[in-house]
């Protein structure tokens, strides 16, 4: 007999395999989490440091004079920042997957072992009590003195209390494993969220790389060409702000209905426009609104390096299908050229150049100066719901 079993009761000996298993499990899990935590901490620390450095670099670059080299440096830093974020996400994803796979195997094994051991233990206790019940009856019939009877009763009570304690411990272990299962489910939710973030970062990376290549293509890596494009973009933004502020020269034409033709898109280059497109802008009580929040969801051709957007509102679009989006609303691949880094409308083109009113209202035709390149031609529809819609780079 080994030292482990010296002085053990029958119940202790029956539970000996489970004790060894639980002890082994605790030690193994402790070592596993200790090792993975240390590895993750070192890796994550380095990645977080790089991310902080790239973010600081972007802040520094944003305060510098806009030049082609500065614009390229911003794009390159954004690319490195996104690549580092992706690496951090991949590392975290790998760690979570390892933990989940390990927990899945261990929980399954533990749950099966506990169930099996519990059944065996209950059967053993039932048989023991039956045997002890017969022994107790025999003991009561044979004892000649009260002390012997009391010792027999005390012995039975101790055994039953001991068995009850063991059963409570078994149930506590099962509850502990249920907690681990809940932890596993939480990690699975974290993985799903992390995968979505990873997909978004990968899409952003592809967009940033495309933007950098597009900038090099447009400027042919020439500073004067870039400064010309920059000046046109900034002049257009000033002109658009002036239009929304009511600084354009406008003439009221007539009342128009929803879907009625109000203009046509200018073909080719026009003042503050590098090519054919309609710039569609929306304001509510003179405050800018995101057109995608008001236009219907439709089949769009997303022809730029930004993440695709679509309408979520009820308005019809100002162009006929198929509509190709060359620049969306908000922070875009081009918006770094604008003061405030915001593109305030949506740029779109179509094979049919007819421009339609998205809602009924009063039609105004207007012009406004755009830097040194001439006057932007536009139309405005003043709607009855405190909305104004603006259609730029059009012929009346």
Phi, psi and omega per residue, in radians:
X1 nan 2.348 -3.104
X2 -1.395 2.947 3.109
X3 -1.086 -0.544 -3.099
X4 -1.018 -0.651 -3.006
X5 -1.665 -0.032 -3.124
X6 -1.121 2.208 3.092
X7 1.335 0.162 -3.131
X8 -1.398 2.541 2.994
X9 -1.430 3.055 3.099
X10 -1.045 -0.723 -3.117
X11 -1.160 -0.664 3.114
X12 -1.085 -0.747 -3.138
X13 -1.153 -0.628 3.140
X14 -1.176 -0.551 -3.102
X15 -1.586 -0.026 -3.076
X16 -0.972 -0.782 3.139
X17 -1.076 -0.683 -3.138
X18 -1.165 -0.687 3.115
X19 -1.034 -0.788 -3.139
X20 -1.098 -0.740 -3.104
X21 -1.115 -0.821 -3.131
X22 -1.102 -0.720 3.113
X23 -1.083 -0.785 3.117
X24 -1.076 -0.733 3.138
X25 -1.068 -0.830 -3.118
X26 -1.049 -0.791 -3.130
X27 -1.124 -0.770 -3.103
X28 -1.124 -0.833 3.131
X29 -1.074 -0.687 3.124
X30 -1.065 -0.803 3.128
X31 -1.132 -0.721 -3.100
X32 -1.069 -0.877 -3.109
X33 -1.186 -0.566 3.105
X34 -1.126 -0.770 -3.102
X35 -1.193 -0.876 -3.088
X36 -1.143 -0.610 3.134
X37 -1.125 -0.739 -3.133
X38 -1.146 -0.771 -3.135
X39 -1.092 -0.786 -3.112
X40 -1.113 -0.713 -3.104
X41 -1.053 -0.778 -3.129
X42 -1.137 -0.849 -3.115
X43 -1.103 -0.812 -3.108
X44 -1.139 -0.660 -3.140
X45 -1.076 -0.776 -3.140
X46 -1.138 -0.750 -3.138
X47 -1.148 -0.748 3.125
X48 -1.106 -0.626 3.104
X49 -1.122 -0.750 3.110
X50 -1.118 -0.744 3.135
X51 -1.049 -0.764 3.123
X52 -1.096 -0.688 3.137
X53 -1.125 -0.768 -3.139
X54 -1.174 -0.656 3.102
X55 -1.148 -0.682 3.086
X56 -1.134 -0.672 3.125
X57 -1.119 -0.717 3.118
X58 -1.109 -0.710 3.109
X59 -1.099 -0.714 3.132
X60 -1.121 -0.771 -3.107
X61 -1.175 -0.601 -3.099
X62 -1.143 -0.385 3.137
X63 -1.573 -0.024 -3.111
X64 -1.586 2.843 3.073
X65 -1.091 2.416 -3.102
X66 -1.319 1.997 3.050
X67 -2.284 2.971 3.122
X68 -1.093 -0.767 -3.135
X69 -1.122 -0.650 3.102
X70 -1.171 -0.734 3.125
X71 -1.095 -0.731 3.115
X72 -1.171 -0.640 3.116
X73 -1.141 -0.684 3.089
X74 -1.063 -0.845 -3.127
X75 -1.106 -0.726 3.135
X76 -1.122 -0.713 3.131
X77 -1.181 -0.693 3.081
X78 -1.065 -0.701 3.122
X79 -1.103 -0.805 3.129
X80 -1.116 -0.701 3.125
X81 -1.081 -0.803 -3.138
X82 -1.151 -0.708 3.103
X83 -1.064 -0.684 3.122
X84 -1.197 -0.703 3.082
X85 -1.077 -0.693 3.108
X86 -1.112 -0.747 3.119
X87 -1.073 -0.711 3.129
X88 -1.144 -0.722 3.126
X89 -1.140 -0.712 3.132
X90 -1.121 -0.724 3.119
X91 -1.096 -0.788 3.129
X92 -1.136 -0.682 3.130
X93 -1.111 -0.766 3.119
X94 -1.082 -0.722 3.135
X95 -1.099 -0.796 3.140
X96 -1.107 -0.691 -3.132
X97 -1.163 -0.685 3.087
X98 -1.102 -0.783 -3.137
X99 -1.092 -0.731 -3.115
X100 -1.179 -0.769 3.120
X101 -1.067 -0.725 3.141
X102 -1.156 -0.804 3.141
X103 -1.122 -0.658 -3.126
X104 -1.046 -0.828 3.139
X105 -1.143 -0.753 -3.092
X106 -1.216 -0.758 -3.130
X107 -1.101 -0.738 3.128
X108 -1.069 -0.776 -3.135
X109 -1.167 -0.759 -3.117
X110 -1.141 -0.758 -3.118
X111 -1.084 -0.745 3.118
X112 -1.133 -0.763 -3.106
X113 -1.130 -0.765 3.130
X114 -1.103 -0.742 3.129
X115 -1.082 -0.807 -3.115
X116 -1.137 -0.792 -3.134
X117 -1.150 -0.647 3.117
X118 -1.102 -0.774 3.108
X119 -1.062 -0.801 3.137
X120 -1.077 -0.722 -3.085
X121 -1.185 -0.716 3.131
X122 -1.104 -0.738 3.104
X123 -1.081 -0.728 -3.117
X124 -1.150 -0.722 3.127
X125 -1.111 -0.733 -3.139
X126 -1.053 -0.794 3.133
X127 -1.149 -0.677 -3.138
X128 -1.115 -0.764 3.133
X129 -1.122 -0.682 3.112
X130 -1.092 -0.746 -3.125
X131 -1.190 -0.717 -3.121
X132 -1.217 -0.555 3.089
X133 -1.082 -0.717 3.099
X134 -1.177 -0.720 3.133
X135 -1.120 -0.676 3.141
X136 -1.128 -0.697 3.118
X137 -1.108 -0.732 3.120
X138 -1.142 -0.675 -3.120
X139 -1.123 -0.746 3.130
X140 -1.089 -0.641 -3.114
X141 -1.278 -0.450 -3.006
X142 -1.731 -0.497 -3.034
X143 -1.138 2.504 -3.118
X144 -1.785 -0.203 -3.085
X145 -2.356 2.697 -3.138
X146 -1.077 -0.707 3.137
X147 -0.977 -0.705 3.121
X148 -1.117 -0.705 3.118
X149 -1.113 -0.759 3.133
X150 -1.119 -0.671 3.102
X151 -1.114 -0.665 3.111
X152 -1.133 -0.756 3.118
X153 -1.127 -0.740 3.136
X154 -1.091 -0.701 3.134
X155 -1.076 -0.795 3.139
X156 -1.082 -0.726 -3.139
X157 -1.108 -0.758 3.139
X158 -1.059 -0.781 -3.126
X159 -1.084 -0.779 -3.117
X160 -1.160 -0.720 3.100
X161 -1.092 -0.684 3.129
X162 -1.125 -0.787 3.139
X163 -1.131 -0.664 3.122
X164 -1.112 -0.701 3.121
X165 -1.075 -0.722 3.139
X166 -1.150 -0.730 3.124
X167 -1.107 -0.691 3.083
X168 -1.096 -0.693 3.109
X169 -1.113 -0.712 3.100
X170 -1.057 -0.778 -3.131
X171 -1.154 -0.657 3.089
X172 -1.092 -0.720 3.111
X173 -1.070 -0.701 -3.135
X174 -1.128 -0.710 3.103
X175 -1.119 -0.656 3.093
X176 -1.065 -0.704 -3.133
X177 -1.246 -0.549 3.037
X178 -1.097 -0.665 3.086
X179 -1.098 -0.699 3.105
X180 -1.122 -0.631 3.109
X181 -1.120 -0.713 3.097
X182 -1.110 -0.668 3.093
X183 -1.101 -0.678 3.114
X184 -1.106 -0.755 3.127
X185 -1.096 -0.670 3.103
X186 -1.127 -0.721 3.110
X187 -1.115 -0.611 3.110
X188 -1.147 -0.661 3.071
X189 -1.136 -0.699 3.112
X190 -1.089 -0.663 3.130
X191 -1.121 -0.767 -3.138
X192 -1.079 -0.752 3.122
X193 -1.140 -0.682 -3.127
X194 -1.187 -0.641 3.109
X195 -1.122 -0.695 3.100
X196 -1.126 -0.737 3.113
X197 -1.120 -0.674 3.130
X198 -1.113 -0.751 3.112
X199 -1.086 -0.723 3.132
X200 -1.133 -0.727 3.123
X201 -1.141 -0.672 3.115
X202 -1.141 -0.704 3.096
X203 -1.133 -0.716 3.111
X204 -1.110 -0.697 3.123
X205 -1.083 -0.801 3.122
X206 -1.052 -0.687 3.121
X207 -1.140 -0.748 -3.132
X208 -1.150 -0.715 3.109
X209 -1.116 -0.749 3.133
X210 -1.123 -0.694 3.130
X211 -1.087 -0.740 3.137
X212 -1.119 -0.791 3.132
X213 -1.126 -0.646 3.139
X214 -1.176 -0.695 3.111
X215 -1.110 -0.753 3.104
X216 -1.104 -0.658 3.140
X217 -1.192 -0.753 -3.105
X218 -1.180 -0.694 -3.055
X219 -1.625 -0.220 -3.040
X220 0.933 0.565 3.138
X221 1.013 0.618 -3.103
X222 -1.984 2.183 -3.065
X223 -1.122 -0.741 -3.105
X224 -1.136 -0.649 3.091
X225 -1.127 -0.730 3.125
X226 -1.112 -0.761 -3.123
X227 -1.111 -0.570 3.098
X228 -1.174 -0.795 3.111
X229 -1.109 -0.683 -3.140
X230 -1.114 -0.785 -3.126
X231 -1.108 -0.702 3.136
X232 -1.135 -0.733 -3.131
X233 -1.133 -0.749 -3.128
X234 -1.213 -0.627 3.094
X235 -1.160 -0.672 3.116
X236 -1.111 -0.731 3.141
X237 -1.095 -0.732 3.108
X238 -1.088 -0.722 -3.134
X239 -1.134 -0.745 -3.137
X240 -1.104 -0.765 3.091
X241 -1.050 -0.671 3.118
X242 -1.148 -0.681 3.121
X243 -1.090 -0.859 -3.117
X244 -1.122 -0.548 3.131
X245 -1.396 -0.037 3.112
X246 1.468 0.391 -3.098
X247 -1.608 -0.092 3.112
X248 -1.348 2.766 3.068
X249 -1.516 1.942 -3.026
X250 -2.108 2.646 3.063
X251 -2.313 2.248 3.103
X252 -1.311 2.313 -3.089
X253 -1.784 -1.001 -3.085
X254 -3.032 3.101 2.971
X255 -1.528 2.444 -3.131
X256 -2.200 2.693 3.110
X257 -1.714 2.875 3.118
X258 -1.059 2.273 3.135
X259 1.487 -0.037 -3.131
X260 -1.338 2.521 3.123
X261 -1.181 2.282 -3.112
X262 -2.204 -0.213 -3.131
X263 -3.054 -3.089 3.021
X264 -2.419 2.612 -3.099
X265 -1.268 2.313 3.077
X266 -1.139 2.334 3.133
X267 -1.541 2.285 3.124
X268 1.447 -2.875 -3.073
X269 -1.274 2.458 3.071
X270 -2.476 3.008 -3.115
X271 -0.886 2.213 -3.134
X272 1.017 0.502 3.055
X273 -2.446 2.211 -3.103
X274 -1.450 -0.125 -3.132
X275 -3.097 3.121 -3.095
X276 -1.051 2.137 2.991
X277 -3.054 2.696 3.014
X278 -1.760 2.205 3.011
X279 -1.681 2.028 -3.101
X280 -1.880 2.175 -3.054
X281 -2.219 2.552 3.140
X282 -2.285 2.393 3.036
X283 -2.339 2.492 3.062
X284 -2.130 2.048 -3.049
X285 0.929 0.722 3.115
X286 1.226 0.150 3.078
X287 -1.831 2.335 -3.084
X288 -1.097 2.462 3.063
X289 -2.209 2.648 3.078
X290 -1.354 2.009 -3.102
X291 -1.001 -0.534 -3.128
X292 -1.122 -0.433 3.123
X293 -1.308 -0.246 -3.050
X294 -1.983 -0.531 -3.133
X295 -1.380 2.703 3.129
X296 -1.219 2.751 2.968
X297 -1.296 2.267 -3.113
X298 -2.570 3.088 3.140
X299 -1.440 1.735 -3.122
X300 -1.759 2.596 2.974
X301 -1.744 1.978 -3.064
X302 -1.573 1.746 -3.007
X303 -1.914 1.018 3.044
X304 -2.783 3.051 -3.000
X305 -1.523 0.012 -3.118
X306 -1.488 2.880 3.079
X307 -1.137 2.365 -3.044
X308 -1.121 2.466 3.030
X309 -2.173 2.923 3.062
X310 -2.689 2.938 -3.095
X311 -1.273 2.629 3.090
X312 -2.251 0.116 -3.075
X313 -1.809 -2.609 -3.049
X314 -2.149 -0.122 -3.082
X315 -1.310 2.575 2.983
X316 -1.323 2.766 -3.118
X317 -1.428 2.707 -3.101
X318 -1.377 -0.190 3.107
X319 -2.107 2.775 3.069
X320 -1.402 2.657 3.046
X321 -1.141 2.661 -0.069
X322 -1.434 2.416 -3.114
X323 -1.793 2.279 3.130
X324 -1.936 2.175 -3.119
X325 -1.631 2.094 3.133
X326 -1.702 -0.349 3.017
X327 -2.754 2.299 -3.133
X328 -1.543 -2.914 -3.108
X329 -1.647 2.549 3.024
X330 1.611 -2.517 3.123
X331 -1.313 2.049 -3.094
X332 -2.269 3.111 3.126
X333 -1.107 -0.449 -3.125
X334 -1.697 -0.310 -2.913
X335 -1.168 -0.250 3.102
X336 -1.106 -0.312 3.122
X337 -1.359 -0.296 -3.103
X338 -1.646 2.603 3.011
X339 -1.140 2.215 -3.082
X340 1.583 -0.118 3.062
X341 0.991 0.726 3.138
X342 -2.325 2.263 2.954
X343 -1.627 2.077 -2.896
X344 -1.514 -0.047 3.130
X345 -2.461 -2.762 3.085
X346 -2.214 2.240 3.091
X347 -1.689 2.311 -3.067
X348 -2.585 2.739 3.082
X349 -2.436 2.837 3.068
X350 -2.706 2.883 3.132
X351 -1.193 -0.602 3.081
X352 -1.656 2.090 -3.000
X353 -1.517 0.183 3.125
X354 -1.203 2.289 3.090
X355 -1.840 2.279 -3.068
X356 -2.060 2.640 3.056
X357 -1.260 2.248 -3.124
X358 -1.305 -0.439 3.070
X359 -2.528 2.823 3.123
X360 -1.297 2.734 3.130
X361 2.872 -2.850 3.139
X362 -1.606 2.250 -3.098
X363 -1.656 2.249 3.062
X364 -2.130 2.450 3.006
X365 -1.857 2.365 -3.054
X366 -2.521 2.898 3.046
X367 -2.421 2.698 3.032
X368 -2.691 2.516 -3.133
X369 -1.181 2.510 3.116
X370 -2.266 1.572 3.136
X371 1.032 -2.397 -3.117
X372 -1.737 0.056 -3.021
X373 -1.625 -0.088 3.113
X374 2.192 -2.797 -3.100
X375 -1.875 2.371 3.025
X376 -1.409 2.305 3.028
X377 -1.679 2.371 -3.124
X378 -2.631 2.874 2.972
X379 -2.206 2.666 3.113
X380 -2.258 2.425 3.021
X381 -1.996 2.028 3.109
X382 -1.549 1.954 -3.065
X383 -1.575 2.865 -3.102
X384 -1.385 -0.129 -3.077
X385 -1.798 0.477 -3.141
X386 1.205 0.243 3.048
X387 -1.743 2.534 2.947
X388 -2.140 2.306 3.070
X389 -1.974 2.389 -3.049
X390 -2.102 2.417 -3.088
X391 -2.250 1.885 -3.006
X392 -1.864 2.748 -3.138
X393 1.160 0.880 -3.102
X394 -2.233 2.795 2.919
X395 -1.730 2.531 -3.120
X396 -1.267 nan nan
